[in-house]
Every structure is written in C-alpha cells, then in structure tokens.
Amino acid sequence: MNARTTLLAPVTFAILAACSSMSAYSGAPAMAKDGVLVNPAGMTLYTFDKDPADATKSMCNGPCATNWPPLAADKGATASGDWKPVSRDDGSMQWAYKGKPVYLWIKDQKPGDRSGDGVNGVWRLAKP
C-alpha cells in the first residue's frame, strides 16, 4: 500500500458505512425520536383529528395547510410498511402513517419543538 491508499482507506470506509446506515432508513419518510415521529430534519410531526383513521385524502387544505404543512410525498411514491401516500385537494401527495396523514406545525421553529400538540383540541403528536 502506498501513502495515498493508506490515507484514503479510512475515508472510503466512512463513506461506505454512512451509505449502509442510510439504507436502513430508506423507504420511510420520517423516523421516531423521543417518542414522536419527526421528519428527516428532526421537526415534529402531527396528526389531525378530522382526518379519518384510514384516510385516502387529507382533510387539511387551504389556510389549514398553510399553518400545518403536509409531509410531502412524491407523485410516484408507493406504500412502504406503515407509510402510504394520500392525495390532497391541490393534486399533490402527502405521507400518512398507519392511515393518518401527518403534518408539520408552522410555529415549531427548531427540532424538538412540540408546540402544536393539542392546538384547537384537534392536533396531536404523531407517535410511532
């Protein structure tokens, strides 16, 4: 081994290790952290009581979705495990966990904030 190979080996190993840990996460649009679901940026996710238990469409649209942005799904997204894409009035898609669409709360400013729990008696922390 030459000096260049010796220096690159740890870097290559670190990159491969990161890629393999990412593959364990693939397919899920969010993860559990501290007892709640969070998006990849660590922002808390919520459910809306007006969405039925096995929703095929979100009930939070227009001004509601301005305050409660949906966890967006790509048009070609497919169900995986407890996650499935559901339609929105504007034609876009959003993720639902165990049949309930999930949303962010505009007033949460940083990862770990949970200020949307209980708002108007209809917003709940999304829990795994």
C-alpha positions in Angstrom: 0.0 0.0 0.0 1.3 3.5 -0.8 0.8 6.6 1.3 -2.2 7.8 -0.8 -4.0 4.4 -0.4 -3.4 4.4 3.3 -4.9 7.9 3.7 -8.0 7.1 1.5 -8.9 3.8 3.2 -10.4 5.4 6.3 -12.3 7.9 4.2 -13.7 5.2 1.9 -14.7 3.1 4.9 -16.5 6.0 6.5 -18.4 6.8 3.3 -19.4 3.1 2.9 -20.5 2.9 6.5 -22.7 6.0 6.1 -24.3 4.6 3.0 -25.1 1.3 4.6 -26.7 3.1 7.6 -28.8 5.2 5.2 -30.2 2.2 3.5 -31.8 1.0 6.8 -33.8 4.3 6.7 -34.8 4.2 3.0 -38.5 3.9 2.3 -39.6 5.7 5.5 -40.3 9.4 5.1 -39.9 10.0 8.8 -38.5 8.4 12.0 -39.2 8.0 15.6 -37.3 10.2 18.1 -38.1 10.8 21.8 -41.5 9.0 21.4 -42.8 11.0 18.4 -42.4 11.0 14.7 -40.1 13.6 13.1 -39.2 14.4 9.5 -35.7 13.9 8.3 -34.8 17.5 9.6 -35.9 16.4 13.1 -39.1 18.5 13.1 -42.1 17.1 15.0 -45.0 15.6 13.0 -48.7 15.8 14.0 -52.0 14.2 13.1 -55.3 16.0 12.6 -58.4 14.5 14.3 -60.6 15.4 11.3 -58.6 13.0 9.1 -60.3 9.6 9.2 -58.4 6.6 10.7 -57.7 5.1 7.2 -57.6 8.3 5.1 -57.2 8.3 1.4 -57.2 12.1 1.3 -56.2 14.9 3.6 -58.9 17.0 5.3 -56.4 19.9 6.0 -56.3 22.1 2.9 -56.0 25.8 2.0 -55.3 28.0 5.1 -55.2 24.9 7.3 -52.3 23.5 5.2 -50.5 26.9 5.4 -50.3 26.6 9.2 -50.0 22.8 9.1 -47.8 21.9 6.1 -48.2 18.3 5.0 -45.3 15.9 5.0 -45.0 15.9 1.2 -44.7 12.7 -0.8 -43.5 12.5 -4.4 -46.1 11.8 -7.1 -44.6 8.3 -7.7 -44.4 7.4 -4.0 -45.7 4.0 -3.0 -46.7 2.5 0.3 -44.0 1.0 2.4 -44.6 -0.6 5.8 -46.8 1.7 7.9 -46.4 4.6 5.4 -48.6 5.3 2.4 -49.1 8.4 0.2 -52.5 10.1 0.2 -53.9 12.7 -2.1 -54.5 16.4 -1.4 -57.1 18.8 -2.9 -54.4 20.6 -4.9 -53.4 17.3 -6.6 -50.2 16.9 -4.6 -49.4 13.9 -2.3 -48.6 13.6 1.4 -47.5 10.8 3.7 -49.8 9.1 6.1 -48.6 6.9 9.0 -50.8 4.0 9.9 -53.6 5.6 7.9 -53.3 9.1 9.4 -51.9 11.9 7.3 -49.0 13.7 9.0 -48.2 17.4 9.2 -45.7 19.9 10.5 -46.7 22.9 12.6 -45.6 26.4 11.3 -44.9 27.6 14.8 -42.3 24.9 15.6 -39.0 26.7 15.0 -36.4 24.0 15.7 -36.0 20.3 16.0 -37.6 19.1 19.2 -40.3 21.8 19.4 -43.7 20.4 20.1 -45.9 23.5 20.4 -48.6 22.1 18.1 -49.8 19.3 20.4 -53.4 20.0 21.4 -53.9 23.1 19.3 -57.7 23.7 18.9 -58.2 20.3 20.6 -57.7 18.5 17.2 -54.0 18.4 16.6 -51.9 15.6 18.2 -48.3 14.5 18.3 -47.8 11.7 15.7 -46.5 8.7 17.7 -44.9 5.5 16.4 
